[in-house]
Amino acid sequence: MLKQIVRSSDCVSAALESSIAHEVEAGVLVPLNVIGMNLKTSAGIIYRKDRMLSPAAQKFIDMVQSSTTRAAKQPRSRRKMEKGRQED
């Protein structure tokens, strides 16, 4: 919905790159990289309270929690370095 508002008006908005990738590739939206602005996002995992998780779902949650805990403990400069290696 927010993308539609930006597309049909003179409005600007913040968005995750992944959520606007198609529009950027099509030339409909243009990203503006703001130097020095360090935006952070947060996300979570949701599931139905009244249902049991499958073993695969529980394993996935465990893996996500483990990786985010490890990432949070790393110094910021090391996280950037590792991200750069993944992009190679």
C-alpha positions in Angstrom: 0.0 0.0 0.0 2.8 2.4 0.9 4.5 1.8 -2.4 1.3 2.7 -4.2 1.1 6.0 -2.4 4.7 6.8 -3.3 4.0 5.8 -7.0 1.0 8.0 -7.3 2.0 11.1 -5.4 5.0 13.3 -4.5 5.4 11.4 -1.3 8.7 9.8 -0.2 9.1 6.8 2.1 11.6 4.5 3.7 11.5 0.9 2.6 13.5 -2.3 2.7 15.5 -2.9 -0.5 14.0 -6.3 -0.9 10.5 -4.9 -0.8 11.1 -2.4 -3.7 13.6 -4.4 -5.8 11.0 -5.1 -8.5 10.0 -1.5 -8.8 13.6 -0.2 -8.8 14.5 -2.7 -11.5 11.5 -1.6 -13.6 12.5 2.1 -13.1 9.3 3.0 -11.3 10.9 3.8 -8.0 14.4 5.3 -7.3 16.3 4.6 -4.1 18.1 7.4 -2.4 21.2 6.4 -0.5 21.6 8.7 2.5 25.2 8.9 3.6 25.7 8.6 7.3 22.1 7.4 8.0 22.1 4.1 9.8 18.6 2.8 9.6 17.8 -0.4 11.5 14.9 -2.8 11.1 13.5 -5.4 13.3 11.7 -8.5 12.4 10.3 -11.5 14.2 8.9 -14.9 13.8 5.2 -15.5 14.4 3.2 -18.7 14.8 -0.2 -19.7 16.0 -0.4 -19.8 19.8 -2.9 -22.7 19.8 -0.8 -25.1 17.6 2.3 -27.2 18.2 5.3 -26.4 16.1 6.6 -29.1 13.8 10.2 -30.2 14.5 11.3 -28.4 11.3 9.7 -25.2 12.4 11.3 -25.4 15.9 14.7 -26.1 14.3 14.2 -23.1 12.1 13.4 -20.8 15.1 16.4 -22.2 17.0 18.7 -21.5 14.0 17.4 -17.9 13.6 17.8 -17.2 17.3 21.2 -18.7 17.4 22.5 -16.7 14.4 21.0 -13.4 15.6 22.6 -13.9 19.0 26.0 -14.6 17.5 25.6 -11.6 15.2 24.7 -9.3 18.0 27.8 -10.3 20.0 30.2 -9.5 17.1 31.8 -6.1 16.8 30.2 -4.0 14.1 33.3 -3.8 12.0 33.6 -7.6 11.8 29.9 -7.9 10.7 30.6 -5.5 7.9 33.7 -7.5 6.9 31.8 -10.8 6.9 29.0 -9.2 4.9 31.5 -8.1 2.3 32.9 -11.7 2.0 29.4 -13.0 1.3 28.9 -10.5 -1.5 32.1 -11.6 -3.3 
